Amino acid sequence: MHTTVTAEELVTVRVLKYDGAEYRHWNASIAHREGSLILLNAEFEIDVSHHLLGHIASGTRTVEYYWLDRWYNIFRFLTDDDQTRLYYCNINTPPNLEKGVVTYIDLDIDILVRPDLSYQVLDLEEFEENAKRYGYSDEVRKHAHAAVSELVSLIESRHFPFGETIFKSSVSSAVNNL
């Protein structure tokens, strides 16, 4: 199924912890939808200091890749000249899009991917701590670890959205390369 979005539809992204508490939220616009893939354009509304990403200035733009049937999402951070600064992958429950809100549960594990496609799996200890704290089911644990393996495979094989041609293209042409 291919859905063309003529005017960018605005959505709110809500990230929850496993107990349902909201962890963070922001506004974005749907740039493209195809099958289970939703591409969002977003912009940081405030300055953020991140222990690995450094200073993220207000106005920093991201392209966010969500699949309604996958246990991860991918954020592509852009430089001022639309080049890829880095990718940040989140392990999470499959998102839900309903009434203009994209909601998912963050499962703590992240993968930082540099423009040269070297990567680092992060927060495995936090995942184990929260698995005990919140009582992650065996199924959730299994899906989270499988999602890490799938992302590593996508990165290493330079599969969408990690392909070199994606770095130099716009979102719309990137989607055409699916």
C-alpha positions in Angstrom: 0.0 0.0 0.0 1.3 3.4 -0.9 -0.1 6.5 0.7 0.9 9.9 -0.6 0.8 12.7 1.9 0.1 15.9 0.0 0.4 18.4 2.9 2.6 17.2 5.6 0.4 15.9 8.4 1.5 17.0 11.9 1.8 14.3 14.6 3.0 14.2 18.2 5.5 11.5 19.1 5.1 10.1 22.6 7.8 7.8 24.1 6.7 5.8 27.1 8.5 3.6 29.6 7.3 0.1 30.1 5.0 1.1 33.0 3.2 3.6 30.7 4.7 6.8 32.1 5.6 9.3 29.4 9.4 9.6 29.0 9.4 12.4 26.4 7.4 13.8 23.5 7.9 16.1 20.5 6.1 17.3 17.4 6.9 16.1 13.8 5.4 15.9 10.4 4.8 12.9 8.3 6.9 13.1 5.2 6.0 9.8 3.6 4.2 6.5 4.3 4.7 3.3 2.5 3.5 -0.1 3.8 4.4 -0.2 7.5 7.0 2.5 7.1 6.3 6.1 8.3 9.0 8.8 7.7 8.8 11.8 10.0 10.6 15.1 9.8 11.3 16.7 13.1 13.3 19.5 14.7 14.7 19.9 18.2 12.7 22.6 19.9 15.2 23.1 22.7 19.0 22.6 23.2 19.8 19.2 24.5 23.0 17.9 26.1 23.5 14.2 25.6 26.3 12.1 27.2 27.3 10.5 23.8 25.9 12.8 21.2 27.2 16.0 22.8 25.4 19.3 22.3 22.3 19.1 20.1 21.2 22.6 19.3 17.7 23.8 19.0 16.7 23.6 15.3 18.7 20.4 14.7 16.7 18.4 12.2 16.0 14.6 12.1 14.5 12.2 9.8 12.8 9.5 11.8 12.0 6.0 10.4 9.2 4.1 12.1 7.8 0.7 11.1 4.5 -0.2 12.6 5.6 -3.9 12.7 9.2 -3.6 13.9 10.7 -3.4 17.4 13.0 -0.5 16.6 13.1 3.0 15.0 15.9 4.9 13.5 16.7 8.6 13.8 18.9 10.2 11.2 20.4 13.4 12.5 21.2 16.0 9.8 23.8 18.7 9.6 22.9 22.2 8.4 23.7 21.1 4.8 21.5 18.0 4.9 24.3 15.5 5.3 24.0 12.7 7.8 25.6 13.6 11.2 24.7 10.3 12.7 22.0 7.7 13.2 20.5 6.8 16.5 18.6 3.6 16.7 16.1 2.9 19.5 14.9 -0.6 20.5 11.2 -0.3 21.3 7.8 -1.9 21.0 6.3 -1.5 17.6 4.8 2.0 17.4 1.1 2.8 17.2 -0.2 5.7 15.1 -3.6 6.8 16.1 -5.4 10.2 16.0 -2.2 12.1 15.1 -0.1 10.5 17.8 2.8 8.1 17.3 3.3 6.1 20.6 5.9 3.5 21.5 7.5 2.0 24.6 11.3 2.6 24.8 13.1 -0.6 25.8 16.4 1.2 26.7 18.8 -0.4 24.2 20.2 2.0 21.6 22.7 1.8 18.7 24.8 4.8 17.8 25.8 4.7 14.1 28.4 7.1 12.8 28.5 8.4 9.1 31.2 5.8 8.3 28.7 3.2 9.6 30.8 2.1 12.6 28.4 1.5 15.4 28.2 1.0 19.1 25.4 -0.9 21.0 24.5 1.1 24.1 22.6 0.7 27.4 22.5 -3.1 27.6 22.9 -2.8 31.4 20.0 -0.3 31.5 17.9 -2.8 29.6 18.7 -5.6 32.1 18.0 -3.3 35.1 14.6 -2.2 33.7 13.7 -5.7 32.6 13.9 -6.6 36.3 12.3 -3.4 37.5 9.4 -3.4 35.1 9.1 -7.2 34.7 9.7 -7.4 30.9 8.2 -10.6 29.6 10.3 -13.3 28.0 8.7 -12.3 24.7 9.7 -8.7 25.1 13.2 -9.7 25.9 13.4 -12.0 22.9 12.0 -9.3 20.5 14.4 -6.7 21.9 17.5 -8.9 21.3 16.2 -9.9 17.9 15.8 -6.2 17.0 19.4 -5.5 17.9 20.5 -8.3 15.7 18.4 -7.1 12.8 19.7 -3.5 13.1 23.3 -4.7 13.2 22.6 -6.7 10.1 21.1 -3.7 8.3 24.0 -1.5 9.3 26.7 -4.0 8.3 25.0 -4.8 4.9 24.3 -1.0 4.4 20.7 -1.7 3.8 18.0 1.0 3.9 18.3 3.5 5.5 22.0 3.0 6.0 23.1 2.8 2.3 25.6 5.3 1.0 23.2 6.7 -1.6 20.8 7.6 1.2 23.4 9.9 2.8 23.4 12.2 -0.2 19.7 12.2 -1.0 16.5 13.7 0.2 13.9 11.7 2.0 11.7 11.4 -1.0 14.4 10.0 -3.2 15.5 7.7 -0.3 12.1 6.2 -0.2 12.2 5.5 -3.9 15.2 3.3 -3.2 13.3 1.0 -1.0 
